[in-house]
């Protein structure tokens, strides 16, 4: 039988009214912490305790796995809890991780200030160049960690080619797919082993829930992460699982609007006399535009640009936006603006930020689904202050 389309799976995957006695079309929220049994023989059957498994969370895990073309999904209390679980589940003391040098600041903080205490070590390379991957793999490298597009410079890595190289070396490839979402990119189909998400962002989509998820096709990796999910307990609550499922139902139309508006803004900013450079894979001027066209089905709603000036000009610009809220995070229906050097990437030392290309005049936009003309006008009004 033909597989259901993306929107159909967004709405129905994991949610079957026939599995609920009352026939609920929308999955109910199972708030219980524990599950009563008729006798001791039932203790190891079905649901026992909600940290271990919960019907609402299970439905979400099935849904996100389906969208990412994966067999197994797990939901966690946050994106960072997800990343920590992947590392703690699949690695041992002394293992090495090779990561993209342009990563979310919180990911680098987790790697460099937390996970190193457990005996893991990390190196960062420009993963836009395949040779950098090949040359920096070590004997003890167990994971290659990618974001594509990256946060905040919108760089891409060739997921398919890197996965081929890693497979030959028996190294797993992890891709943070938060920016693209499974609607625009499915790393498992490109050969990656594991996909991670901050559900807080586009998947939830409404800035009202914090969560994370991991998806894989590898049963052994899944069992290790499932064990860690239960043992460490950083689970997504039933209510938050339900909120994420509600958000997923409109993922396709939301992402199409996010992308349309982001394209309009990127086109407007490119060549603007007060803008030095625009970072958006949907622009032909983006150095990896053709790679984006090859491995993505859309370019997403995130972009960044370098304003003409320094930190003071960036500050005046961003503080005079009205529709764009000055706030961290991304992926909600509302538009957000931030300065990475003092917000999302403030935990990264200045010299390391600048080496990667994160300058003090860099502004990141999470383009929402408001009217495109209103967003462009808001940006133009703010430009008057610099």
PyMOL commands that set and color helices and strands:
alter all, ss='L'
color gray80, all
select helices_A, chain A and resi 6-12+17-19+40-42+55-67+79-90+105-118+130-136+159-168+181-184+187-190+219-232+238-248+251-269+289-295+311-319+340-342+350-356+372-383
alter helices_A, ss='H'
color red, helices_A
select strands_A, chain A and resi 72-76+96-100+121-125+141-147+172-176+194-198+212-216+275-279+302-307+325-326+336-338+362-366
alter strands_A, ss='S'
color yellow, strands_A
deselect
rebuild
show_as cartoon
